[in-house]
Amino acid sequence: MSRIRIKWVSAKEINVRHKYLPSEKTATKIYKMLLKNNKPIMHLYQDHHGKLLLNRGIDAYNSLMVIDSNKKVPTIIVDEEINELDSTFKLLLSCFTENVYYKMKYEYIMLLLEETNNDIERICKEIGCSENEITKYIIDRRVPDKYKELAIEHQRQLFINKICRDPIVKDYRLFLYEAVFKTENRLTLDKFNYFKKYIKSGYKININSPNAIFKLNKVVDIDQAFKVYWNNLIFNHASVNEGATFHQKINKKDSRIRIKL
C-alpha cells in the first residue's frame, strides 16, 4: 500500500525532466501567490531509490526554481514503485490538466515520442487525449521557439516542419518561417513549392533587404510570371515552338497592334 505524507521540500530536491523555466517576472507573480498559501502546493512521488519526482504543481515548481530553489514548502509525498517513463506520462497529464505553458507540453511529448519509439497511440491512451492533442505539438527541435509557438497557435506544424527539413531552402528557413505567419500575402504550400523551383534554377533573394517579403511574393506570383513570360514572347518575337512565331501586324484603320500566330 502506498504511504502518503506531508513534508516540507525545496524545489532543488525535486527531480523533473524539463528544461524550460519562466521569466523572473512571470515566476514572481506565481511565487507571491504561493507565499499566501500554507497548504501543500506540489504533489510528489518518492520512488524506491528515495528520489522525489514531481507529479503535480508544475507552475509552483518552476517559480520556486527561478526565485528561491532552496525555500522549503509543504508538499504531499506518495511512496510509489514508479519508473521514469511512467512518471513522465503522469507529468504530461499534469501539463494538460494544469494548462501549463506550451513549451512544457512540447518537451514532455518529444521525450515520450523518443522513449516510446513514436508510439502516439500509447501516449494518447496513457494521457486520455485525442491524437490531435499530441500531434499539434510535434515540431522539429531545430525550429526556433518563437515559430514553434506560432505554429501551434495557427496550426501550421506540418508546414513549418516541411520548411525545416527541406535542404533546398536551408539558407532561407528563418525568412520563410516569418513569411508563413504574415497577416497579408502569407506563404502557402503552393508558393513554397514555386520558391523552391526558383532557388533550384539558380536564383536568389536578398533576405536582408527591407522589402524581401515583397520580392518573395513577386517571385511566387505565378499569374504575374506568366504575364511577363507571355509579353516577352509577343514583343520579342520569341518562338513558342518550332515553326510557330508571333508577329506584330498593324491595322491601318485603327492603328492598334494585332497579334497573329
N, C-alpha and C positions, 0 to 999 in steps of 0.2 A: 504493500500500500504506500502511496506517495505521502511524504511528510510535508506539511505546509507550515510556514512560519513567517514572521515579520522580522526583518533585520535591516539595520542602517548600513548602507553600502555607498561607496563613491563610484562615480562613473568610470574611473580608470580601472576599477576592479572587474568591470563587466566586459565580456567578450562579444564582439559583433563582427560582421564580415563586410560591412560597407565602409567606403572611404569618404563619402560626402558628409560635410558639416555645414551648417548655415552660417550666414554672415554674423558678425558680432551684434549688429543692430537687431536682426531677427531673433537671435538667441537671447538677447537681453529681455525682449518682450515676454518670451515664454518663461525665462528664469524668474522674473518678478512675480508672475502668477504662481510659480512653484513655491516661492517663499511664503505665500499666504496659505498654503495647503499642508496640513500636518498628516494627511492620510498617505498611505503608500502610493507612490507615483509611477512605479515601474513593477512589472511582473517578470520574474526571472526563473530560469531553470538552473538547478545545480546538478551536474552530471556526476557519474561515479568517480571521476578524477578530481572532483571538487571545483571544476570550472563553473563560473557563473555566466549563463547565456541569456541574453536579452530576448524576451518574448513579446511584451507589450510596453508601451510608454516610449516610443521611438523619439518623438519630439523632445520629451523630457531628457532622455539620454543625450541627445545631440546638443541641447542647450547647455547642459552641465559640462559636457566635454569642452565647449567653447569658453564658457565663463569661469567655471571653477571645477576642474575634474577631480579635485581632492575632497570636495564637500560631500559629506555623508547625508543621505536622505533615506526615508523609510521605503522599503520595498517588500513585496511579497515574494518569497522564495519557495519553489516546489522542488523537492528532491526527485529526480526523474532519470530513468535509464534512457537517455536520448542521444542519438548520434548527430554529427554536424549537419548531415543532409536534412534530417527531419527537423532539426532546429531552424534551418534555413527556410524550409517550407512554411513553418509557423511564423517566421518573421515576415515573409512575403505576405501571408494572410493578414498580418497586423498592418502592413503597409497599406493594404486596401481598406481594411475596416477603420483605420485611423486617418485615412485620406491624407497621407504624408506627401511631401514634395515629390514630383515625378522622378527625380534622379534616384531616389531610394528604390522605387519600384523597378526602374531600369536596371540598377546594379544587381538586385536580387534575381530578377528574371534572367539576366545574362549569365549570372552564376549558375542558376539551376539548369539553364539550357546546356551549359558546358558539362555539368555533372550528371545530367540525365541523358546525354547523347541526343540533345534536341528533342526530347520527348514532350512535346507541347500537351499532348493528351493527358499524360500523367500529371503535369503541373496543374492543368485545369481541374483535374479530379481532386488533387490534394487541396487546392485553394477553394474549389467550388465556384469557379467563374467560367465565363464563356471563352472560347478560343480567341475571339476578337480582343478581349481584355488583355490577353497576353501578347498577341502578335503586334498590337499597336505600339508596343514598347521595344520591339526588336529592330534596333537601328545599329548600323555598323559602328564599332567603337571609335573609328577614325573620324567620324563626323563630329565637329565641334559642338559643345553643349548647347550653344545658342540655337543651332539649327536642329538639334535633337528635339528640344522643347517645342519649337515651331512646327516641326514635322508631326509630332504627336497631337498638337493642338489643331492643326489643319488637315490631318490625315494624309500626309504626303510621305509616309515612311518608305514605301516601295520605291517611289521616285528618287528620294534622297539616297537610298541605298544604291540605286542604279547608277547615279552620278558618281557616287563614292567609289564604286568598284569598276568603273569603265576606264581602262588605261588610255584611251584616245583623248580624254578630256582632263587628264591628271593635272595639267598646268592651269586649268580653269575651274577647278572644283569650288573654291570659295566664291568665286564670281557667279557660278551657276546656282549654288545654294541660295545666294542673295536674290537672284532672278526668279527663283521658284516662288518666293514669298512677296513679290511686288504686288501692290494692290491693283495696279493697272498694267496691262500687257505682260502678265506674268509668264514665265517659261512653262510651256506644256510639253508633253511627251513628244508630240509631232515636231515642235520647234527644236527640241533637244536633238532629235534624230537628224533634222536638217543641219543643225550646227555641227554635228559630228561629221557629216559629209563635207561641210565647208572646211573643217580642220584637216580631214583626210586628204583633201585636194591641195593642201599646202598653204592655205590662207591662215591669217592670224587676226586677232583683235587685241588692241592695247587695253588691257583690263584696268590700267591705272588712269586712263583717260576719264575726265569728268562726265563725258557722255557715252561711256562704254555700253551701258544698258540700252541706250537709244540705238547705238550701232548694232548691237546684238539683234534687236527687234527688226532692224532693216535687213540684216543678213538672213534671218529666218522667215521673212515675209515672202512666201512662195508666190503669191499672186503678183506682187510688185516685181519679183525676179523674172517672172515670165513676161511681163510687160516690157521690161528693159531688154530682155532677150529678143522678143518679137520686133521691137523697134530697131534693134541692131540689124536684125535680118532684113528688114524692109529698107532702111535708109542707107545701109552699107552694101546693098546688093549681095548680101551673103547667100550662099547656096543652101537650100533646105535639104535637097538630096540630089543625086546625080541627074542632070537633065532638067531640073526644075529650078527656076530662078525668079526672084521678084524683080519687077521693072516698074519704074515710075512712068505713068502716062498722063499727060496734061490735056484736059478737055478745054479747048479754047473758049467754049461757050461760057463756062462759069469759073474758069481759071483754077479750079480745085484739083488737087492731086488724086488721081485714081490709081488703084493698085491692081495690076493684072498679073496673074500667075501664069 
